[in-house]
Amino acid sequence: MNDPQPTSANADTPLEITLPTAMEMCELGLATLIDIRQSFEIEMKGGIPGSVHIPMFEVKVMLGDALSEDEQEVLDAGTPKEIDAKSFFTMINRLHHGRDHLLLCICNSGRRSLSAATILRSLGYPKALSVAGGFQAWKKLQPPSA
């Protein structure tokens, strides 16, 4: 786990990718940005054009994983929606393009997306990564509004 330069996409592969690299991978059509924030967060702070919204706390509940107290508070702050397993896996498989497409998880600051990338890897998607800095970093790169 301490090997900083693993050679294959496995459990030892680093979980994070920088925002500029993530954006370039998306522009090249090699990756999809998955916004894992809750719906109310996107409504309040805005979304990232071209990203796909998959609220990870609902996914965790659907998978039968227990939420931490903090996660439950965030989930309760909005209006959670039911996610069924078939729809979730159909969407993820479509995005993953036969395991050749990177799944780049992004949250508000980069902490929850690490957990989301770990979950996706545990489900058999070894090319799941977290975008360091999250939405906050993306927002800083945007030109000021005129």
C-alpha positions in Angstrom: 0.0 0.0 0.0 3.0 2.3 0.4 4.1 1.9 -3.3 3.6 5.4 -4.7 3.9 4.2 -8.4 1.8 1.1 -8.8 1.6 -0.4 -12.3 -2.0 -1.6 -12.5 -5.4 -0.4 -11.5 -5.9 -2.4 -8.3 -6.5 -1.7 -4.6 -3.0 -0.1 -4.3 -3.6 2.4 -7.1 -3.8 5.9 -5.8 -7.3 7.1 -5.4 -6.9 10.8 -6.3 -6.4 12.7 -9.5 -5.8 16.4 -9.8 -8.6 18.6 -11.1 -6.7 19.8 -14.2 -5.9 16.2 -15.1 -9.5 15.2 -14.5 -10.8 18.0 -16.7 -8.4 17.1 -19.4 -9.3 13.4 -19.2 -13.0 14.4 -19.6 -12.3 16.7 -22.5 -10.5 13.8 -24.3 -13.5 11.5 -23.7 -11.5 9.2 -21.5 -13.4 9.8 -18.3 -16.7 10.9 -16.8 -17.1 13.3 -13.9 -19.5 11.9 -11.4 -20.9 14.6 -8.9 -21.6 12.6 -5.8 -23.0 15.6 -3.8 -26.6 15.6 -2.6 -29.2 17.3 -4.8 -29.6 20.3 -2.4 -25.8 20.9 -2.5 -25.9 21.2 -6.3 -29.0 23.4 -6.1 -27.3 25.7 -3.6 -23.8 25.9 -4.9 -24.2 24.9 -8.6 -23.2 22.0 -10.7 -20.4 21.2 -13.1 -21.3 21.2 -16.7 -21.0 17.8 -18.3 -21.0 15.9 -15.0 -23.3 13.1 -14.1 -25.1 13.3 -10.7 -25.2 10.2 -8.6 -25.8 11.0 -4.9 -23.5 8.7 -3.0 -25.3 8.7 0.3 -28.4 7.2 -1.4 -26.1 4.7 -3.1 -24.6 3.7 0.3 -28.1 3.2 1.7 -29.1 1.2 -1.4 -26.1 -1.1 -0.9 -27.0 -1.6 2.8 -24.0 0.3 4.1 -24.4 2.2 7.4 -24.0 6.0 7.2 -21.9 7.8 9.7 -23.7 10.4 11.9 -22.3 13.2 9.7 -23.4 11.5 6.5 -26.9 10.9 7.9 -27.1 14.6 8.8 -26.2 15.6 5.2 -28.7 13.1 3.8 -31.4 14.4 6.1 -30.7 18.0 5.1 -32.2 17.4 1.7 -34.9 15.3 0.2 -33.3 11.9 -0.4 -34.5 9.9 -3.4 -34.7 6.1 -3.6 -32.1 4.6 -5.9 -32.6 1.0 -7.0 -29.7 -1.3 -7.7 -30.6 -2.0 -11.3 -30.7 1.7 -12.3 -27.5 2.4 -10.4 -25.5 -0.4 -12.0 -26.9 0.2 -15.4 -25.8 3.8 -15.2 -22.3 3.0 -13.8 -21.8 0.3 -16.4 -22.8 2.6 -19.2 -20.4 5.3 -17.9 -17.6 2.9 -17.4 -17.7 1.7 -21.1 -16.5 -1.8 -20.5 -13.9 -0.8 -17.9 -12.0 1.4 -20.3 -13.5 4.7 -19.0 -12.4 6.4 -15.8 -15.0 7.2 -13.2 -14.0 10.5 -11.6 -15.9 11.2 -8.4 -16.2 14.8 -7.2 -17.8 16.1 -4.1 -17.6 19.6 -2.5 -14.0 19.4 -1.1 -12.6 16.0 -2.1 -13.2 14.1 1.1 -16.5 12.2 0.3 -15.3 11.5 -3.2 -12.4 9.4 -1.8 -15.0 7.2 -0.1 -17.1 7.1 -3.2 -14.1 6.0 -5.3 -13.3 3.3 -2.7 -16.9 2.0 -2.9 -16.9 1.9 -6.7 -13.6 0.0 -6.6 -15.0 -2.5 -4.1 -17.9 -3.0 -6.6 -15.5 -4.0 -9.3 -14.7 -0.6 -11.0 -10.9 -0.3 -10.6 -10.7 2.9 -12.6 -12.7 4.9 -10.1 -10.8 8.0 -8.8 -11.5 11.0 -6.5 -10.9 14.5 -7.8 -8.7 16.3 -5.3 -10.2 19.6 -4.1 -13.7 18.9 -5.4 -16.2 21.5 -6.4 -14.5 24.2 -4.4 -11.3 23.7 -6.5 -13.4 23.6 -9.7 -15.2 26.9 -8.7 -11.8 28.6 -8.2 -10.7 27.8 -11.8 -13.8 29.4 -13.3 -13.5 32.9 -14.8 -15.3 35.6 -12.8 -18.8 36.4 -13.9 -19.2 39.6 -16.0 
